[in-house]
Amino acid sequence: MVDSSDGSAGDTDYGRVGAAYSEHRRPEPEIADAILAALGGARRVLNVGAGAGSYEPADRDVVAVEPSAAMRAQRPPHLTPAVDATAEHLPFGDDEFDAAMATFTVHQWADLEAGLTELRRVTRGPVVLLTADPSLLERYWLVEYLPEVIRTEEQRFPTRERIAAALGGGVRVEEVPIPLHCRDGFGEAYYGRPELLLDKSVQQAMSAFSHVSPDSIERFERNLRSDLDSGRWDERHGRLRSRSHFRGSLILIIAD
């Protein structure tokens, strides 16, 4: 847990690093469609760790939960205000929602099992989680330039097996292909656009960078910039610039 002035849960102080989230972490339509399909016909949906509201379906009755004041403040006016609460202590009754969703957040929860138990308690239908599979993170070329980020994320993201065990019941996992011009600026979204990872505001919209030392980031920027200027990056990875989709670590975990 971090000592956060804005109520952030987990290991990241979004009051300090979350200012650029609404600019760079916009919903990617292809990923949004996958989430909608997983939610099925659910009408009343709980979104836990909702952040600035990405992926909240506009055609459903959504109740959002977000402990960070900085993230709640970035929610656009057309979305309902988020409830100030954490996954581990949801202020709702049993079976109150048709479905629950959580995107890029389970790795932030202080107690994963308690949070998933709460999602099951308040939900009578499917629970849909968008997360990363830590065993697949090394598919991404960033491991060559900033292995500290990959190692950090491997420790932060819970395994699919741990999540499935905590959810119980019938659970299925779907790998989610990432489009080349993905609008949601998580790390692997830039698999074919390496120059953008040199942008400080892009880095600040990824919590992983806040867990890496400034010296490591400086080395990463120096080496990547040098390889882009010399053409070395393109010699090794240039094919990714035209690859329509990348199968990285992104997965949907769906508990019926």
Sequence and secondary structure as in RCSB ss.txt:
>XXXX:A:sequence
MVDSSDGSAGDTDYGRVGAAYSEHRRPEPEIADAILAALGGARRVLNVGAGAGSYEPADRDVVAVEPSAAMRAQR
PPHLTPAVDATAEHLPFGDDEFDAAMATFTVHQWADLEAGLTELRRVTRGPVVLLTADPSLLERYWLVEYLPEVI
RTEEQRFPTRERIAAALGGGVRVEEVPIPLHCRDGFGEAYYGRPELLLDKSVQQAMSAFSHVSPDSIERFERNLR
SDLDSGRWDERHGRLRSRSHFRGSLILIIAD
>XXXX:A:secstr
    TT   TT  HHHH TTHHHHB   HHHHHHHHHHHTT  EEEEET TT TT  TTSEEEEE   HHHHTTS
 TTS   B  BTTB  S TT BSEEEEES GGG S HHHHHHHHHHHBSS EEEEEE GGGGGGSTHHHH HHHH
HHHHHHS  HHHHHHHH SSEEEEE  EETT SB SGGGGTT GGGGG HHHHHTSGGGGGS HHHHHHHHHHHH
HHHHHTHHHHHHGGGGG SEE  SEEEEEE 
